[in-house]
């Protein structure tokens, strides 16, 4: 597949080599849940692709080791277009599917919800490389990340959460110190997120337990 950028630069998308059996085992060992069979099939076919709108997409996340976000958002893939920023799949022991995709940005220091589908993410990456160059990837990077950086609109205080009619939210708030703020991502939509650069401590809840 050939791409022509808005600056008339041409590139050809090419698949990256698959993960070896040892690399698959290493990736599996780093995860809190078993690799879904379809993801194991994907990585056995190709670890990603290069030459497209994001230069490199690597589903193995091999260049993100040591990131603080690996503790919370299991970072499976990266791109090279926006240096030091990456996309992450949210995998937990109770939610092992590779569905929810987050954009994790260092400048601005925000986390933005991208999509609930890895397939949709790939489709949007490819859409960036063809006229009219409109893509949800660009929207999240260019507009929604800046909005969260400027406004941080999705946060509520612990005091507000403690008065909620939502028992899960209220229970989670009871476990937190008063200075915490909460971003409820259960009914997430593209563009929801939070600013992490001003935080000293981050605590996540998957609906049953905190981490």
URCORMO-V329127 format. One record per backbone hydrogen bond with DSSP energy under -1.0 kcal/mol. NH is the residue of the N-H (numbers start at 0). CO is the residue of the C=O. Records with the same first field share a line. If there is no record, write none. Layout:
NH: CO ; CO
//
This chain:
2: 10
3: 128
4: 8
7: 4
10: 2
12: 0
13: 49
15: 47
18: 42
23: 19
24: 20
25: 21
26: 22
27: 23
28: 24
30: 27
39: 35
40: 36
41: 37
42: 38
43: 39
45: 41
46: 16
48: 56
49: 13
50: 54
54: 51
55: 53
56: 48
57: 77
58: 46
60: 57
63: 60
66: 63
69: 66
70: 67
72: 68
75: 73
79: 53
84: 81
85: 103
87: 101
88: 73
89: 99
91: 94
98: 96
100: 114
101: 87
102: 111
103: 85
104: 109
109: 107
110: 193
111: 102
112: 191
113: 100
114: 100
120: 116
121: 117
122: 118
123: 119
124: 120
125: 121
126: 122
127: 123
128: 125
129: 126
132: 129
138: 134
139: 135
140: 136
141: 137
142: 138
143: 138
144: 139
146: 142
147: 143
148: 144
149: 145
150: 146
151: 147
154: 151
155: 181
157: 179
160: 156
161: 157
162: 159
163: 160
169: 165
170: 166
171: 167
172: 168
173: 169
174: 171
175: 172
179: 176
181: 155
187: 184
190: 112
191: 188
193: 110
195: 108
196: 108
198: 195
205: 208
210: 203
//
